[in-house]
Amino acid sequence: MSNMPIAPPPPPPPGWPAPSGSHAVLRSPVGLSKVVTGLLGIGIVVDLLALWQGNQSYELVGRLVRNVGSVSSQEIDQTDSLYRVCGILQVAATLATAVVFIVWFHRARVNAEVFAPEYHQKARGWAIWGWFVPVVNLWFPRRVALDIWNASADENTASKALLNWWWALWIVNLVFGRLASQRYAKAGTPDEIKGAIAGLMASDALNVLVAVLALFFVRRLTRMQHEKALRGPAL
């Protein structure tokens, strides 16, 4: 057996250094982004299903308003049950998507701190807690997202229109969806129920639009970070 010493492995290629005094480590967001976009796609399908079922309920209540005898109690119960199932599926899809989205969002925030630690106005923890604190959640996540975007872009050349439209519509949908749900819960007469269903349908359509913008936002920001990580820091 040879007594020649074994050469040490070559050093890793130069990469993005962690910020001083920080535990920020660059990790690929690509895998998480695929899960997020997949869940957003499922949510879009569920919202479209709810929109279709809402239209069925709307037409049924319309028949009831025009002629009480034209609708059987069995039809009402069946349509109402299917609409409730759609609502349960929407809640499940929303919760699953929110969990994975926040995990992806936090990873993107840590990566952005590696890219440019000087760009961040909010502490890293706000990438998670900013979504849950009342009132604060109306603008803190957007501020964190903007800092991530600026740190991940090349000299702030990437347009922020996608981010701004997504956030603006998300806020509108948050308020409108809550009002529509409250109106539906309080509706008693067929006319009130019909109007409330119309509001829920509008909310579902807005949900689809917000989800599509969120999907493009996740894909765009992930691509920006992936490409920047591959290029490495400027020498």
C-alpha positions in Angstrom: 0.0 0.0 0.0 1.3 3.4 -0.9 2.2 5.8 1.9 1.7 8.9 -0.3 -0.5 11.4 1.4 -4.0 11.8 0.0 -4.5 15.2 -1.6 -7.2 17.3 0.0 -10.4 18.0 -2.1 -10.3 21.2 -4.2 -12.0 24.2 -2.5 -15.5 25.0 -3.6 -16.0 27.6 -6.3 -16.4 31.2 -5.1 -20.0 32.1 -4.3 -22.1 34.6 -2.5 -20.7 35.2 1.0 -23.1 35.3 4.0 -23.6 38.8 5.4 -21.4 39.6 8.4 -23.0 38.6 11.7 -25.8 36.8 9.9 -26.9 33.2 9.4 -28.2 33.9 5.9 -27.3 31.0 3.5 -28.1 31.0 -0.2 -30.5 28.1 -1.0 -32.3 27.5 -4.3 -36.0 28.5 -4.2 -36.8 26.6 -7.4 -38.1 23.4 -5.8 -40.4 25.3 -3.4 -41.6 27.6 -6.3 -42.7 24.6 -8.2 -44.8 23.4 -5.3 -46.3 26.9 -4.8 -47.2 27.3 -8.5 -48.7 23.8 -8.5 -50.9 24.6 -5.5 -51.8 28.0 -7.0 -52.9 26.1 -10.2 -55.0 23.8 -8.1 -56.5 26.8 -6.3 -57.4 28.3 -9.7 -59.2 25.1 -10.7 -61.1 25.0 -7.4 -62.1 28.7 -7.8 -63.4 28.0 -11.3 -65.4 25.1 -10.0 -66.8 27.3 -7.3 -67.6 29.9 -9.9 -69.5 27.4 -12.0 -71.4 26.0 -9.0 -72.2 29.5 -7.9 -73.7 30.2 -11.3 -75.9 27.0 -10.9 -77.0 28.2 -7.5 -77.7 31.7 -8.8 -79.9 30.3 -11.6 -81.7 28.1 -9.1 -82.5 30.9 -6.8 -83.6 33.0 -9.8 -86.1 30.3 -10.6 -87.2 30.4 -7.0 -87.7 34.1 -7.1 -89.8 33.9 -10.3 -91.9 30.9 -9.4 -91.7 29.3 -5.9 -93.2 26.0 -7.2 -90.6 25.6 -10.0 -87.9 24.4 -7.6 -88.0 21.3 -5.4 -86.6 21.1 -1.9 -84.3 18.3 -3.2 -82.8 20.5 -5.8 -82.2 23.2 -3.3 -80.5 20.9 -0.8 -78.3 19.3 -3.5 -77.2 22.6 -5.0 -76.6 24.1 -1.5 -74.5 21.0 -0.5 -72.4 21.2 -3.7 -71.8 24.9 -3.1 -70.7 24.2 0.5 -68.3 21.5 -0.7 -66.8 24.0 -3.2 -66.3 26.4 -0.3 -64.5 23.7 1.8 -62.2 22.9 -1.1 -61.4 26.6 -1.5 -60.5 26.9 2.2 -58.3 23.8 2.0 -56.5 24.9 -1.2 -56.0 28.4 0.3 -54.5 27.1 3.5 -52.2 24.6 1.8 -51.0 27.3 -0.7 -50.5 29.9 2.0 -48.2 27.6 4.1 -45.9 26.7 1.2 -46.0 30.2 -0.2 -44.8 31.7 3.1 -42.0 29.1 3.3 -40.9 30.0 -0.2 -41.3 33.7 0.6 -39.0 33.4 3.6 -36.4 31.5 1.6 -36.5 34.2 -1.0 -36.0 36.8 1.7 -33.0 35.0 3.1 -31.5 34.7 -0.4 -32.1 38.4 -1.0 -30.2 39.2 2.2 -27.2 37.3 0.8 -27.5 39.1 -2.5 -27.8 42.6 -1.0 -28.1 42.9 2.8 -28.3 46.7 2.6 -31.7 46.7 0.7 -33.9 45.4 3.6 -36.0 47.8 5.7 -37.7 45.0 7.7 -36.1 42.2 9.7 -36.1 38.7 8.2 -38.8 37.5 10.6 -41.4 39.8 9.0 -41.4 37.6 5.9 -43.4 35.2 8.1 -45.1 37.2 10.8 -46.0 40.1 8.6 -48.8 38.0 7.1 -50.4 37.3 10.5 -50.2 40.6 12.4 -53.5 42.5 12.0 -53.4 45.8 10.1 -49.6 45.4 9.6 -50.4 42.6 7.2 -51.9 45.1 4.8 -48.5 46.5 3.9 -45.5 44.8 5.6 -45.5 41.8 3.3 -45.5 44.1 0.3 -42.6 46.0 1.7 -40.6 42.8 2.3 -41.5 41.6 -1.2 -40.3 44.9 -2.7 -36.9 44.6 -0.8 -36.5 41.0 -2.1 -37.3 42.1 -5.6 -34.8 45.0 -5.5 -32.1 42.8 -4.0 -32.7 40.0 -6.6 -32.9 42.3 -9.6 -29.9 43.6 -11.6 -29.5 47.2 -10.5 -33.2 47.6 -9.9 -33.9 47.3 -13.7 -36.8 44.8 -13.3 -40.2 46.4 -13.5 -42.2 46.2 -10.3 -45.6 46.4 -12.1 -46.3 42.7 -11.6 -45.6 42.9 -7.8 -47.7 46.0 -7.4 -50.7 44.7 -9.4 -50.6 41.4 -7.5 -50.5 43.1 -4.1 -53.2 45.7 -4.9 -55.6 43.1 -6.2 -54.8 40.9 -3.2 -55.8 43.7 -0.8 -59.0 44.4 -2.8 -59.9 40.7 -2.9 -59.2 40.4 0.8 -61.7 43.1 1.7 -64.3 42.3 -1.0 -64.2 38.6 -0.3 -64.8 39.2 3.4 -67.8 41.5 2.7 -69.2 39.0 0.2 -69.0 36.2 2.7 -70.7 38.2 5.4 -73.5 39.3 3.1 -74.1 35.6 2.1 -74.1 34.5 5.8 -76.8 37.2 6.6 -79.0 36.6 3.5 -82.4 35.4 4.4 -84.9 36.0 1.5 -84.4 34.5 -2.0 -83.6 38.0 -3.4 -81.0 38.6 -0.7 -79.5 35.1 -1.3 -79.4 35.7 -5.1 -77.5 39.0 -4.6 -75.1 37.5 -2.1 -74.3 34.6 -4.5 -73.5 37.2 -7.2 -71.1 38.8 -4.8 -69.4 35.5 -4.0 -69.1 34.8 -7.8 -67.4 38.1 -8.3 -65.0 37.3 -5.4 -64.2 33.9 -7.0 -63.4 35.5 -10.3 -61.2 38.0 -8.5 -59.6 35.0 -6.7 -58.6 33.5 -10.0 -57.0 36.8 -11.2 -55.1 37.2 -8.0 -53.8 33.6 -8.1 -52.7 34.0 -11.7 -50.7 37.2 -10.8 -49.3 35.4 -7.7 -48.2 32.5 -9.9 -46.4 34.8 -12.3 -44.8 36.7 -9.4 -43.4 33.5 -7.9 -42.1 32.3 -11.2 -40.5 35.7 -12.0 -38.8 36.3 -8.7 -37.6 32.7 -8.5 -36.0 33.0 -12.0 -34.4 36.3 -11.0 -32.8 34.7 -7.9 -31.8 31.5 -9.7 -30.1 33.4 -12.5 -28.4 35.8 -10.1 -27.1 32.9 -8.0 -25.7 31.2 -11.1 -23.8 34.4 -12.1 -22.2 34.8 -8.7 -21.2 38.1 -7.1 -19.6 40.8 -9.2 -15.9 40.9 -8.9 
